[in-house]
């Protein structure tokens, strides 16, 4: 860097003290100093101002004859219907115009369209109050007020409220169609940071964040500018309050429609978004993969369990075969031992028979003792053990008094026979004792409490009333006896069953109780045995039996009861009795009452038995 020398003064003189050698190369020099710095900064400031002016020129639309005609056509009375940005020449910048831009645009309009300026140019102003310049003033006043400007921006006529439909075109050009729409509507967001629509490569979290934001969108857009009547025009507070209420309702309605429009926009976008489809397909693929993996794991587990089961069964089979082989070997060994023992016994028996034969079988030929001794020799060989046979054979062979040894063997055989007899007798006596105890216990259970003739009669009646197949039959019979007995003794189902068995055996219980019964105890199937009927002749003294009704008479009575209803009154039983040639009116009424009482008793007994079982 080379510094310039200061200029010479009036008293300075020029003198050459030396010279510099010429440079071999060329160098570039840049002047530096305070004057240069000031000049540089001034030039930069000028360039910046000119660039801002150029920007303002871009935003402000120059007046054309068409624009002038538009301004002259404005009506001050309909100022709400005018485009205030257009009036000031800011129809391009619109909501992006700053307060400074609005003030500058108004100043330009004043310099050109103020009535005084126009009068000075020779234009005749007929009505100053109705002049279009008041519309310019109204536009500036409204846009300079932040609250009023926001109200106008909310209903900006140039804003596009359209919502792209769900179509193939929207799906094919999703980002091209929906991105500018969301950017346009982001103007109304209360929150400063609005997430963008993103690209096809956006993650699922980013896409979900975008749609969550718009589904919960907070808009500052309001519709007070469209109020049909201004509150200040009310003559009193009641009228002003009414106007405010009507305006508020209208604003709420428009706000609701706006939120519905935004919701429709988000729904359509989500319906056409190819990323949503991609995420669903990926989730479905992941789900299928997880399902496939679970199936594979389950199959592998099942296969492992099957292999384990097969291995276990194979091990059990081998163990069983080994055990069977061991048992078979033991059985064969035992069989061989038995066969060996048997052969040895036969051999010892033959030795004994031979030695006894040598001694003449210890009897004279042809005598009765010979036959007896031969039978004894046969029993010795069959009944005595091998050890005893070997001992006897040895003694017979080694002694001269063989008869004594023979008699000893006979005693051993007799002792063994006696022992077997005692053992059999003991087992027989033990069995008899057990049977006797069982019979005694049964009799004690059945007759622990004495049965009166009335109770026996009730038992027989209950057995006939509740046939085999009745649920909890013996509980029901016991309950029936308890309800109708006057003895006050509560019989258990076990007692009732035992008494019924005793009656079945031939009237034992009836004799014990002091009489027999005139009834028919029908066969009843119990858990282990069937109780047969009781002979009616043996049970003939408990009650006076009237002439029995046959099955045909019973069916005829039932049909007559259906044919002649209760509505006939006293004539009913006369007509019913006329059906039976051998029955009186009294007998028919009595039979009817018996049937009614039987049905009631049966229902009561069944209900009581159910309650008892439930407890």
Residue, then its C-alpha position, 0 to 999 in steps of 0.5 A: x500500500x502506497x501513501x500519497x505525499x501531502x501537497x507542498x506549502x507556499x514556502x516549500x521548494x522542490x529539490x531532487x535528492x535522488x531517484x528510484x530505480x524502475x520496477x520490473x513488474x506492474x503493481x495496482x495501487x488503491x488510494x486510502x484516506x479520510x477524504x476517500x472514505x467520506x466520498x465512498x460512504x456518501x456514494x454508498x448511501x446514495x446508491x441505497x436511497x436510489x435502490x429503495x426508491x426503485x423498490x417503491x416505484x415497483x409497489x406504487x402503480x403510476x396513474x394512467x387515464x384509467x386510474x384517473x377515471x377510477x378515482x373520479x368515479x368514486x362516490x364518498x357515500x359508498x366509501x365502504x365499497x371502494x378498494x382503499x389500496x387501489x385508491x392510494x395506488x397500492x393495489x399491488x403491494x396491498x397488505x404488504x405495504x408498510x405505514x411509510x408506504x401508505x403515508x408516501x402514497x397518500x402524499x403523492x395523491x394529495x399533491x395531485x388530487x387535492x381540490x386546491x391543487x386542481x383549482x390552481x390548474x384551472x379545474x372547477x370544483x363544484x362540490x367540495x364535500x362530494x368530491x372524490x378526494x374525500x374517498x382518498x382521505x377516507x382510504x388513508x385514514x382507514x389504512x393508517x388505523x391498525x384495527x380498521x386496516x385489519x378489518x378491511x384486510x379480513x374482507x379484502x376483495x382481491x383475496x382468493x377464498x377458493x378451495x381446490x377440489x378433490x380430483x385427479x388433477x389435484x392428486x397429480x399436481x398436489x404440491x403445485x395446486x395446494x402449496x400456494x393456497x396454504x401460503x395464501x391462507x397463512x396470512x390469517x394465522x395468529x401464530x407467526x411461524x406457519x409450517x410449510x406444506x413440504x415436499x414428497x420427501x418430508x417425514x411423517x412427523x413433519x406432515x403430521x405437524x403440518x396437518x395438526x397445525x391447520x386442523x387447530x388453525x387460529x385465525x385473526x380474520x374478523x368481519x366487523x368491516x361488513x357490519x350493516x349498521x354502525x353502532x354509533x348511529x344508534x340514538x340511545x344505548x338500547x338501540x346501540x346495544x341491539x345494533x352491536x348484538x346483530x353485528x356480533x351474530x353476523x360476524x359469528x356466522x361469517x367466522x363459522x363459515x370461514x372456519x368451515x372453509x379452512x377445514x374443507x381445505x385441509x380435508x381436501x389436501x389430506x385426501x389428495x396428499x400422496x404422502x398420506x397414501x404412502x405412509x398408509x401403505x408403509x404402515x400396512x406393509x409394516x403391519x403385514x411384516x409384523x404379522x408375518x413375523x409373528x406367524x413365523x415365530x408362532x410356526x417356529x415355536x410350534x415346530x420346536x414344541x412338536x420336535x420336543x414332543x416327538x423327542x419326548x415321545x421317542x425317549x418315552x418309547x425307548x424307555x418303555x421298550x427298555x423297561x419292557x425288555x427288562x421286565x421280559x428278561x425278569x419274567x423269562x428269568x423267573x420262568x426259567x427259575x420256576x421251570x428249574x424248580x419244577x424239574x428239581x421238584x419232579x426229580x426229588x419226587x421221583x427219588x422219594x417215590x423210588x426210595x418208598x417203592x424200594x421199601x414196599x411203600x411201607x405196606x403189604x401188597x394188596x392192603x388198603x394201607x398201600x393205596x393210602x400210602x401211595x396217595x400220601x407219597x403223591x401229596x408229599x411231592x405236590x405240596x411240600x417245598x423243594x427244600x423240604x423234599x430234598x431234605x426228605x429224599x436225603x434222609x430216606x436215602x441215608x437212614x435205615x428207618x425209612x418209615x419214620x421219615x415217611x411218617x414225618x413227611x406225612x405230618x408236614x403235609x397234614x400241617x400245611x393242609x391245616x394251615x391252609x384251611x385256617x387261612x381260608x376260614x379266617x378270610x371267610x369269617x372276616x367277610x361275613x363280619x364286614x357284611x354284617x356291619x354293613x347291614x346293621x349300619x343300613x338298618x340303623x340309618x333307615x330306622x334311626x327315627x320311628x315312622x308313624x303310620x301317617x308318615x308312612x302313608x305320606x311317604x307312599x303318597x309322595x313316591x307316587x306323586x313324584x315319580x322317577x326322573x324328578x329333579x332332587x326327587x328324594x329331597x322333594x319327597x322329604x320336603x313334602x313329608x315335612x310339610x304335611x306331617x304332624x309329627x314335627x320330625x324333619x326327615x332327611x332325603x337319606x332317611x326317606x330313601x332308607x325307609x322306602x327300601x325297607x318298605x320295598x323288602x316286604x312290609x318290614x317298616x309297616x309291621x314295625x310301625x304298627x300296620x300296613x298301608x293301602x297304597x301303591x309305591x311305584x318303582x323309583x329309579x335311584x342312583x344305584x337301585x330301583x325301588x319296586x312297588x308295594x303290594x296294595x293288599x299288605x298296605x290296606x289299613x291306613x285310610x279308607x279308599x274310595x272307588x278309584x278313578x280309571x285313566x279313561x275317567x280321568x281323561x273324560x273329566x279333564x275334557x269335561x272341565x274344558x268343555x264346561x267353563x266356570x262361567x256356567x256357575x252352579x250348572x257346571x258340575x251338573x253337566x260335568x256329572x251327566x257325562x259320567x254314568x257311574x259318578x255323582x256330582x259330589x264325586x266329580x267335585x271331590x276328584x277335582x279338589x284332590x287334583x288341585x291340592x295335589x298340583x299345589x302340594x307338588x309345586x310347593x314341595x318342588x319350590x321348597x326343595x329348590x330353596x333348600x338346595x340353594x342354601 
